[in-house]
Amino acid sequence: MDSEKQYLDDEPTQEGLIDLSSVPIEFCTDEFIGDLYLKQYKDKEKWLREQRVRNELHREELVKAVQAGILKDSNPETIWQRSIGMANKRKKVLIEFKHEIEIKKDSIIAEVAKRLGKYLPDWSPKFAKILFTMEQSYTCWCKNNDAYINLLVFVDVDDPIEKLIQYFVHEMTHLWMQEPYFSQEAVYPSGKDRLIYSLVNEGFALLNGGKASIKELQEQLGRNYKEYTEESFAFINDRLTKNNPEEFEKMMQKESTCLDKIYLVGVKIVETVLEYDGVEKFRALITQARKDPSLIIKRYQEICEINKDLPKIYF
Ligand SMILES: [Zn+2]
């Protein structure tokens, strides 16, 4: 079936020009980070009172910690000193990391723009804002026109700057996809259309930002990637063919429970279309798909007619 593919590795392509120079970029303050870690230590008396309760609940562990020399004794005051010392150390590490990103900001943004240009058309964001922040949620996210890059995700990983760039590209792709809805060029999809939009939105963001981690994650969870992809297609097809508005609402509200399935199916669809159509045709189609995401799914269905081995999608 490979002969049907129009994609050639050495296909000459014109990269999209991505201009992020006018996008406002904000950093959370050092005080904000301090607060995040030290808030719980503000009222010492309250903390000690609660620690006495914890001491009762974890008596055995405390004895072990003292025997192992981790704690001098199990006195709440001793534990207070140790905990606040650790929180201060953590705060220092995080603030230093934030300062490192502030210093490297321009080169990070240049790299993000370059990677976005690989499959996006020329783009100068109309509404986007970027916030480098820290939250204890361990995710990055988009809210309306804003991309939140949670620095906490990258502090303890190998090659944190590379990982940050990948997530940054992912979130910027979402902002690009969302732009027609904020500029009122398109109506924000609901129900079934929202699932179709999510498949294309997440699939394209993963393609741009790096998708290796998905396969890795599934394997870490003990799943067979191929089998889980097929299971995910079956799950999505079930939702799309039943077309039950309530079911869609439930699904999109509790997105995390089915988000990995949306990721897997979305990236398979987007990647297959790119592979068959080549970069330039793909760029034109994904640009149209911002207002009508079903175009990508329809193209994938056509490709499924050529390659019968691909998992099918019905809607
Ligand atoms: Zn995403």
Boltz pocket constraint, residues with backbone or C-beta under 6 A from the ligand:
constraints:
  - pocket:
      binder: B
      contacts: [[A, 170], [A, 174], [A, 201], [A, 202], [A, 205]]
      max_distance: 6.0
